[in-house]
């Protein structure tokens, strides 16, 4: 499930949506471009969530044995 989605805003334009609102700077006449923008925005959001979890795990001592976040994710 994607955090952001590309949807039509009228008969000829598409944009990246978060729920029922869209980002005006993402408006395009190309549906595929909107889908790419939505996927990239979703990836950035997920990366930010991973960064937050890495900090939580660091505080909990998950890496005290020399492991790192990448080790835990593989």
DRENNULUM-539000 format. One record per residue: residue in three letters; residue number from 1; x, y, z of N, C-alpha, C, O in turn. Coordinates in nm, 3 decimals, decimal comma, padded with zeros to 5 digits. Atoms other than C-alpha are relative to their C-alpha. Layout:
BEGIN
<pt code="ALA" pos="NUM" n_X="X" n_Y="Y" n_Z="Z" ca_X="X" ca_Y="Y" ca_Z="Z" c_X="X" c_Y="Y" c_Z="Z" o_X="X" o_Y="Y" o_Z="Z"/>
...
end
This chain:
BEGIN
<pt code="UNK" pos="1" n_X="00,085" n_Y="-00,118" n_Z="00,000" ca_X="00,000" ca_Y="00,000" ca_Z="00,000" c_X="00,089" c_Y="00,124" c_Z="00,000" o_X="00,179" o_Y="00,137" o_Z="00,083"/>
<pt code="UNK" pos="2" n_X="-00,082" n_Y="-00,121" n_Z="00,013" ca_X="00,146" ca_Y="00,332" ca_Z="-00,105" c_X="-00,052" c_Y="00,111" c_Z="00,090" o_X="-00,173" o_Y="00,124" o_Z="00,110"/>
<pt code="UNK" pos="3" n_X="00,035" n_Y="-00,116" n_Z="-00,082" ca_X="00,148" ca_Y="00,635" ca_Z="00,120" c_X="-00,061" c_Y="00,108" c_Z="-00,086" o_X="-00,156" o_Y="00,175" o_Z="-00,044"/>
<pt code="UNK" pos="4" n_X="00,048" n_Y="-00,102" n_Z="00,094" ca_X="00,091" ca_Y="00,863" ca_Z="-00,179" c_X="-00,041" c_Y="-00,068" c_Z="-00,130" o_X="00,017" o_Y="-00,169" o_Z="-00,170"/>
<pt code="UNK" pos="5" n_X="00,051" n_Y="00,059" n_Z="00,124" ca_X="-00,101" ca_Y="00,792" ca_Z="-00,499" c_X="-00,017" c_Y="00,106" c_Z="-00,107" o_X="-00,041" o_Y="00,223" o_Z="-00,077"/>
<pt code="UNK" pos="6" n_X="00,026" n_Y="-00,087" n_Z="00,114" ca_X="-00,131" ca_Y="00,944" ca_Z="-00,845" c_X="-00,146" c_Y="-00,017" c_Z="-00,039" o_X="-00,194" o_Y="-00,129" o_Z="-00,057"/>
<pt code="UNK" pos="7" n_X="00,141" n_Y="00,004" n_Z="00,039" ca_X="-00,488" ca_Y="01,035" ca_Z="-00,937" c_X="-00,028" c_Y="00,116" c_Z="-00,095" o_X="00,043" o_Y="00,216" o_Z="-00,096"/>
<pt code="UNK" pos="8" n_X="00,038" n_Y="-00,111" n_Z="00,087" ca_X="-00,659" ca_Y="01,247" ca_Z="-01,199" c_X="-00,065" c_Y="00,112" c_Z="00,082" o_X="-00,140" o_Y="00,086" o_Z="00,177"/>
<pt code="UNK" pos="9" n_X="00,068" n_Y="-00,113" n_Z="-00,064" ca_X="-00,763" ca_Y="01,596" ca_Z="-01,092" c_X="-00,104" c_Y="00,060" c_Z="-00,094" o_X="-00,192" o_Y="00,135" o_Z="-00,051"/>
<pt code="UNK" pos="10" n_X="00,100" n_Y="-00,037" n_Z="00,099" ca_X="-00,957" ca_Y="01,660" ca_Z="-01,412" c_X="00,022" c_Y="-00,091" c_Z="-00,121" o_X="00,093" o_Y="-00,192" o_Z="-00,111"/>
<pt code="UNK" pos="11" n_X="-00,008" n_Y="00,088" n_Z="00,117" ca_X="-00,985" ca_Y="01,515" ca_Z="-01,762" c_X="00,139" c_Y="-00,011" c_Z="-00,060" o_X="00,168" o_Y="-00,108" o_Z="-00,131"/>
<pt code="UNK" pos="12" n_X="-00,131" n_Y="00,000" n_Z="00,066" ca_X="-00,628" ca_Y="01,601" ca_Z="-01,862" c_X="00,119" c_Y="00,012" c_Z="00,095" o_X="00,233" o_Y="00,010" o_Z="00,050"/>
<pt code="UNK" pos="13" n_X="-00,111" n_Y="-00,020" n_Z="-00,094" ca_X="-00,422" ca_Y="01,644" ca_Z="-01,543" c_X="-00,006" c_Y="-00,101" c_Z="00,114" o_X="-00,112" o_Y="-00,149" o_Z="00,154"/>
<pt code="UNK" pos="14" n_X="-00,018" n_Y="00,094" n_Z="-00,111" ca_X="-00,290" ca_Y="01,418" ca_Z="-01,269" c_X="00,086" c_Y="00,068" c_Z="00,105" o_X="00,158" o_Y="00,164" o_Z="00,078"/>
<pt code="UNK" pos="15" n_X="-00,083" n_Y="-00,053" n_Z="-00,107" ca_X="-00,130" ca_Y="01,487" ca_Z="-00,934" c_X="00,023" c_Y="-00,109" c_Z="00,104" o_X="-00,041" o_Y="-00,215" o_Z="00,101"/>
<pt code="UNK" pos="16" n_X="-00,028" n_Y="00,091" n_Z="-00,111" ca_X="00,013" ca_Y="01,314" ca_Z="-00,627" c_X="-00,093" c_Y="00,038" c_Z="00,115" o_X="-00,099" o_Y="00,154" o_Z="00,157"/>
<pt code="UNK" pos="17" n_X="00,097" n_Y="-00,020" n_Z="-00,107" ca_X="-00,249" ca_Y="01,273" ca_Z="-00,356" c_X="00,046" c_Y="-00,065" c_Z="00,130" o_X="00,112" o_Y="-00,168" o_Z="00,131"/>
<pt code="UNK" pos="18" n_X="-00,008" n_Y="00,057" n_Z="-00,134" ca_X="-00,232" ca_Y="01,216" ca_Z="00,018" c_X="-00,144" c_Y="00,005" c_Z="00,050" o_X="-00,193" o_Y="00,110" o_Z="00,090"/>
<pt code="UNK" pos="19" n_X="00,142" n_Y="00,001" n_Z="-00,032" ca_X="-00,585" ca_Y="01,107" ca_Z="00,098" c_X="-00,078" c_Y="00,069" c_Z="-00,111" o_X="-00,067" o_Y="00,033" o_Z="-00,228"/>
<pt code="UNK" pos="20" n_X="00,081" n_Y="-00,070" n_Z="00,100" ca_X="-00,824" ca_Y="01,346" ca_Z="-00,073" c_X="00,061" c_Y="00,132" c_Z="-00,044" o_X="00,003" o_Y="00,204" o_Z="-00,125"/>
<pt code="UNK" pos="21" n_X="-00,069" n_Y="-00,124" n_Z="00,037" ca_X="-00,576" ca_Y="01,635" ca_Z="-00,101" c_X="00,118" c_Y="-00,032" c_Z="-00,090" o_X="00,178" o_Y="-00,139" o_Z="-00,080"/>
<pt code="UNK" pos="22" n_X="-00,116" n_Y="00,023" n_Z="00,087" ca_X="-00,310" ca_Y="01,675" ca_Z="-00,366" c_X="00,101" c_Y="00,113" c_Z="00,013" o_X="00,070" o_Y="00,225" o_Z="00,055"/>
<pt code="UNK" pos="23" n_X="-00,111" n_Y="-00,095" n_Z="-00,002" ca_X="00,024" ca_Y="01,850" ca_Z="-00,389" c_X="-00,001" c_Y="00,077" c_Z="-00,131" o_X="00,018" o_Y="00,018" o_Z="-00,238"/>
<pt code="UNK" pos="24" n_X="00,013" n_Y="-00,080" n_Z="00,122" ca_X="-00,012" ca_Y="02,137" ca_Z="-00,636" c_X="00,127" c_Y="-00,001" c_Z="-00,084" o_X="00,120" o_Y="00,011" o_Z="-00,206"/>
<pt code="UNK" pos="25" n_X="-00,125" n_Y="00,000" n_Z="00,075" ca_X="00,355" ca_Y="02,122" ca_Z="-00,732" c_X="00,021" c_Y="-00,129" c_Z="-00,080" o_X="00,118" o_Y="-00,140" o_Z="-00,156"/>
<pt code="UNK" pos="26" n_X="-00,015" n_Y="00,127" n_Z="00,072" ca_X="00,302" ca_Y="01,767" ca_Z="-00,867" c_X="-00,095" c_Y="-00,011" c_Z="-00,120" o_X="-00,096" o_Y="-00,115" o_Z="-00,187"/>
<pt code="UNK" pos="27" n_X="00,096" n_Y="00,006" n_Z="00,111" ca_X="00,034" ca_Y="01,852" ca_Z="-01,127" c_X="00,074" c_Y="-00,017" c_Z="-00,133" o_X="00,170" o_Y="00,054" o_Z="-00,163"/>
<pt code="UNK" pos="28" n_X="-00,060" n_Y="00,030" n_Z="00,130" ca_X="00,119" ca_Y="01,709" ca_Z="-01,468" c_X="-00,107" c_Y="-00,052" c_Z="-00,095" o_X="-00,213" o_Y="-00,098" o_Z="-00,051"/>
<pt code="UNK" pos="29" n_X="00,092" n_Y="00,057" n_Z="00,099" ca_X="-00,054" ca_Y="01,608" ca_Z="-01,789" c_X="00,036" c_Y="-00,144" c_Z="-00,033" o_X="-00,033" o_Y="-00,208" o_Z="-00,113"/>
<pt code="UNK" pos="30" n_X="-00,048" n_Y="00,134" n_Z="00,029" ca_X="00,136" ca_Y="01,279" ca_Z="-01,791" c_X="-00,027" c_Y="-00,091" c_Z="00,121" o_X="00,031" o_Y="-00,071" o_Z="00,227"/>
<pt code="UNK" pos="31" n_X="00,036" n_Y="00,088" n_Z="-00,111" ca_X="-00,015" ca_Y="01,003" ca_Z="-01,577" c_X="00,120" c_Y="-00,077" c_Z="00,054" o_X="00,133" o_Y="-00,094" o_Z="00,175"/>
<pt code="UNK" pos="32" n_X="-00,117" n_Y="00,076" n_Z="-00,045" ca_X="00,308" ca_Y="00,803" ca_Z="-01,566" c_X="00,094" c_Y="00,087" c_Z="00,083" o_X="00,149" o_Y="00,040" o_Z="00,183"/>
<pt code="UNK" pos="33" n_X="-00,082" n_Y="-00,092" n_Z="-00,081" ca_X="00,502" ca_Y="01,108" ca_Z="-01,441" c_X="-00,058" c_Y="00,015" c_Z="00,140" o_X="00,016" o_Y="00,019" o_Z="00,238"/>
<pt code="UNK" pos="34" n_X="00,065" n_Y="-00,012" n_Z="-00,131" ca_X="00,248" ca_Y="01,145" ca_Z="-01,161" c_X="00,023" c_Y="-00,126" c_Z="00,082" o_X="00,046" o_Y="-00,118" o_Z="00,203"/>
<pt code="UNK" pos="35" n_X="-00,024" n_Y="00,126" n_Z="-00,070" ca_X="00,287" ca_Y="00,776" ca_Z="-01,073" c_X="00,144" c_Y="-00,008" c_Z="00,051" o_X="00,169" o_Y="-00,055" o_Z="00,162"/>
<pt code="UNK" pos="36" n_X="-00,141" n_Y="-00,001" n_Z="-00,042" ca_X="00,666" ca_Y="00,815" ca_Z="-01,061" c_X="00,018" c_Y="00,093" c_Z="00,118" o_X="00,084" o_Y="00,057" o_Z="00,216"/>
<pt code="UNK" pos="37" n_X="-00,011" n_Y="-00,094" n_Z="-00,111" ca_X="00,638" ca_Y="01,121" ca_Z="-00,839" c_X="-00,061" c_Y="-00,058" c_Z="00,129" o_X="-00,005" o_Y="-00,041" o_Z="00,237"/>
<pt code="UNK" pos="38" n_X="00,065" n_Y="00,060" n_Z="-00,116" ca_X="00,398" ca_Y="00,935" ca_Z="-00,607" c_X="00,088" c_Y="-00,110" c_Z="00,061" o_X="00,100" o_Y="-00,119" o_Z="00,183"/>
<pt code="UNK" pos="39" n_X="-00,087" n_Y="00,107" n_Z="-00,049" ca_X="00,633" ca_Y="00,637" ca_Z="-00,582" c_X="00,123" c_Y="00,057" c_Z="00,070" o_X="00,164" o_Y="00,006" o_Z="00,174"/>
<pt code="UNK" pos="40" n_X="-00,118" n_Y="-00,062" n_Z="-00,061" ca_X="00,931" ca_Y="00,860" ca_Z="-00,508" c_X="-00,036" c_Y="00,065" c_Z="00,133" o_X="00,039" o_Y="00,052" o_Z="00,230"/>
<pt code="UNK" pos="41" n_X="00,043" n_Y="-00,064" n_Z="-00,125" ca_X="00,739" ca_Y="01,057" ca_Z="-00,245" c_X="-00,028" c_Y="-00,106" c_Z="00,107" o_X="00,004" o_Y="-00,087" o_Z="00,224"/>
<pt code="UNK" pos="42" n_X="00,025" n_Y="00,110" n_Z="-00,093" ca_X="00,627" ca_Y="00,728" ca_Z="-00,087" c_X="00,133" c_Y="-00,058" c_Z="00,050" o_X="00,146" o_Y="-00,087" o_Z="00,169"/>
<pt code="UNK" pos="43" n_X="-00,130" n_Y="00,053" n_Z="-00,040" ca_X="00,986" ca_Y="00,599" ca_Z="-00,085" c_X="00,069" c_Y="00,091" c_Z="00,100" o_X="00,128" o_Y="00,044" o_Z="00,197"/>
<pt code="UNK" pos="44" n_X="-00,060" n_Y="-00,095" n_Z="-00,095" ca_X="01,108" ca_Y="00,916" ca_Z="00,087" c_X="-00,068" c_Y="-00,009" c_Z="00,136" o_X="-00,001" o_Y="-00,005" o_Z="00,239"/>
<pt code="UNK" pos="45" n_X="00,072" n_Y="00,013" n_Z="-00,127" ca_X="00,836" ca_Y="00,881" ca_Z="00,350" c_X="00,045" c_Y="-00,126" c_Z="00,074" o_X="00,071" o_Y="-00,121" o_Z="00,195"/>
<pt code="UNK" pos="46" n_X="-00,042" n_Y="00,126" n_Z="-00,063" ca_X="00,931" ca_Y="00,517" ca_Z="00,415" c_X="00,144" c_Y="00,009" c_Z="00,052" o_X="00,176" o_Y="-00,045" o_Z="00,158"/>
<pt code="UNK" pos="47" n_X="-00,138" n_Y="-00,016" n_Z="-00,046" ca_X="01,300" ca_Y="00,610" ca_Z="00,439" c_X="00,004" c_Y="00,079" c_Z="00,130" o_X="00,080" o_Y="00,046" o_Z="00,221"/>
<pt code="UNK" pos="48" n_X="00,006" n_Y="-00,080" n_Z="-00,124" ca_X="01,216" ca_Y="00,873" ca_Z="00,702" c_X="-00,048" c_Y="-00,086" c_Z="00,117" o_X="00,001" o_Y="-00,071" o_Z="00,229"/>
<pt code="UNK" pos="49" n_X="00,048" n_Y="00,088" n_Z="-00,106" ca_X="01,025" ca_Y="00,609" ca_Z="00,899" c_X="00,110" c_Y="-00,097" c_Z="00,044" o_X="00,125" o_Y="-00,124" o_Z="00,163"/>
<pt code="UNK" pos="50" n_X="-00,111" n_Y="00,090" n_Z="-00,033" ca_X="01,322" ca_Y="00,371" ca_Z="00,880" c_X="00,106" c_Y="00,073" c_Z="00,083" o_X="00,162" o_Y="00,016" o_Z="00,177"/>
<pt code="UNK" pos="51" n_X="-00,098" n_Y="-00,078" n_Z="-00,075" ca_X="01,555" ca_Y="00,647" ca_Z="01,001" c_X="-00,046" c_Y="00,020" c_Z="00,145" o_X="00,035" o_Y="00,012" o_Z="00,238"/>
<pt code="UNK" pos="52" n_X="00,054" n_Y="-00,016" n_Z="-00,136" ca_X="01,326" ca_Y="00,707" ca_Z="01,300" c_X="00,014" c_Y="-00,130" c_Z="00,079" o_X="00,052" o_Y="-00,127" o_Z="00,196"/>
<pt code="UNK" pos="53" n_X="-00,010" n_Y="00,129" n_Z="-00,069" ca_X="01,321" ca_Y="00,335" ca_Z="01,385" c_X="00,144" c_Y="-00,035" c_Z="00,033" o_X="00,170" o_Y="-00,097" o_Z="00,136"/>
<pt code="UNK" pos="54" n_X="-00,141" n_Y="00,025" n_Z="-00,029" ca_X="01,697" ca_Y="00,313" ca_Z="01,361" c_X="00,041" c_Y="00,073" c_Z="00,129" o_X="00,113" o_Y="00,017" o_Z="00,211"/>
<pt code="UNK" pos="55" n_X="-00,032" n_Y="-00,075" n_Z="-00,121" ca_X="01,724" ca_Y="00,584" ca_Z="01,628" c_X="-00,063" c_Y="-00,064" c_Z="00,123" o_X="00,000" o_Y="-00,068" o_Z="00,229"/>
<pt code="UNK" pos="56" n_X="00,065" n_Y="00,068" n_Z="-00,112" ca_X="01,475" ca_Y="00,401" ca_Z="01,851" c_X="00,080" c_Y="-00,123" c_Z="00,038" o_X="00,106" o_Y="-00,147" o_Z="00,156"/>
<pt code="UNK" pos="57" n_X="-00,078" n_Y="00,121" n_Z="-00,027" ca_X="01,672" ca_Y="00,078" ca_Z="01,816" c_X="00,136" c_Y="00,032" c_Z="00,061" o_X="00,184" o_Y="-00,041" o_Z="00,148"/>
<pt code="UNK" pos="58" n_X="-00,128" n_Y="-00,042" n_Z="-00,059" ca_X="01,998" ca_Y="00,260" ca_Z="01,892" c_X="-00,018" c_Y="00,029" c_Z="00,148" o_X="00,061" o_Y="-00,015" o_Z="00,230"/>
<pt code="UNK" pos="59" n_X="00,026" n_Y="-00,034" n_Z="-00,141" ca_X="01,849" ca_Y="00,398" ca_Z="02,214" c_X="-00,029" c_Y="-00,124" c_Z="00,084" o_X="00,002" o_Y="-00,127" o_Z="00,203"/>
<pt code="UNK" pos="60" n_X="00,031" n_Y="00,123" n_Z="-00,072" ca_X="01,730" ca_Y="00,049" ca_Z="02,309" c_X="00,120" c_Y="-00,093" c_Z="00,012" o_X="00,112" o_Y="-00,196" o_Z="00,079"/>
<pt code="UNK" pos="61" n_X="-00,121" n_Y="00,080" n_Z="-00,008" ca_X="02,082" ca_Y="-00,090" ca_Z="02,265" c_X="00,006" c_Y="-00,116" c_Z="-00,098" o_X="00,081" o_Y="-00,211" o_Z="-00,077"/>
<pt code="UNK" pos="62" n_X="00,004" n_Y="00,110" n_Z="00,096" ca_X="02,007" ca_Y="-00,308" ca_Z="01,965" c_X="00,133" c_Y="-00,021" c_Z="-00,073" o_X="00,155" o_Y="-00,127" o_Z="-00,131"/>
<pt code="UNK" pos="63" n_X="-00,125" n_Y="00,009" n_Z="00,075" ca_X="02,351" ca_Y="-00,239" ca_Z="01,820" c_X="00,123" c_Y="-00,011" c_Z="00,092" o_X="00,236" o_Y="00,003" o_Z="00,047"/>
<pt code="UNK" pos="64" n_X="-00,110" n_Y="00,007" n_Z="-00,096" ca_X="02,560" ca_Y="-00,281" ca_Z="02,135" c_X="00,097" c_Y="-00,114" c_Z="-00,029" o_X="00,213" o_Y="-00,109" o_Z="00,013"/>
<pt code="UNK" pos="65" n_X="-00,087" n_Y="00,114" n_Z="00,031" ca_X="02,699" ca_Y="-00,611" ca_Z="02,005" c_X="00,078" c_Y="00,018" c_Z="-00,130" o_X="00,140" o_Y="-00,076" o_Z="-00,179"/>
<pt code="UNK" pos="66" n_X="-00,074" n_Y="-00,029" n_Z="00,123" ca_X="02,849" ca_Y="-00,444" ca_Z="01,697" c_X="-00,086" c_Y="-00,010" c_Z="-00,125" o_X="-00,039" o_Y="00,020" o_Z="-00,235"/>
<pt code="UNK" pos="67" n_X="00,091" n_Y="00,006" n_Z="00,115" ca_X="02,549" ca_Y="-00,502" ca_Z="01,473" c_X="-00,035" c_Y="00,141" c_Z="-00,044" o_X="-00,008" o_Y="00,238" o_Z="00,027"/>
<pt code="UNK" pos="68" n_X="00,049" n_Y="-00,129" n_Z="00,044" ca_X="02,405" ca_Y="-00,222" ca_Z="01,268" c_X="-00,140" c_Y="-00,020" c_Z="-00,057" o_X="-00,189" o_Y="-00,132" o_Z="-00,068"/>
<pt code="UNK" pos="69" n_X="00,137" n_Y="00,006" n_Z="00,048" ca_X="02,064" ca_Y="-00,138" ca_Z="01,128" c_X="-00,012" c_Y="-00,086" c_Z="-00,125" o_X="-00,108" o_Y="-00,161" o_Z="-00,140"/>
<pt code="UNK" pos="70" n_X="00,001" n_Y="00,082" n_Z="00,122" ca_X="02,146" ca_Y="-00,296" ca_Z="00,792" c_X="00,004" c_Y="-00,148" c_Z="00,032" o_X="-00,061" o_Y="-00,228" o_Z="-00,036"/>
<pt code="UNK" pos="71" n_X="-00,006" n_Y="00,141" n_Z="-00,040" ca_X="02,233" ca_Y="-00,623" ca_Z="00,967" c_X="-00,137" c_Y="-00,050" c_Z="00,045" o_X="-00,178" o_Y="-00,161" o_Z="00,012"/>
<pt code="UNK" pos="72" n_X="00,132" n_Y="00,041" n_Z="-00,052" ca_X="01,895" ca_Y="-00,631" ca_Z="01,137" c_X="-00,104" c_Y="-00,007" c_Z="-00,109" o_X="-00,201" o_Y="-00,082" o_Z="-00,097"/>
<pt code="UNK" pos="73" n_X="00,100" n_Y="-00,006" n_Z="00,106" ca_X="01,708" ca_Y="-00,555" ca_Z="00,816" c_X="00,020" c_Y="-00,108" c_Z="-00,107" o_X="-00,067" o_Y="-00,127" o_Z="-00,192"/>
<pt code="UNK" pos="74" n_X="-00,024" n_Y="00,103" n_Z="00,102" ca_X="01,863" ca_Y="-00,836" ca_Z="00,610" c_X="-00,034" c_Y="-00,138" c_Z="00,050" o_X="-00,019" o_Y="-00,236" o_Z="-00,024"/>
end
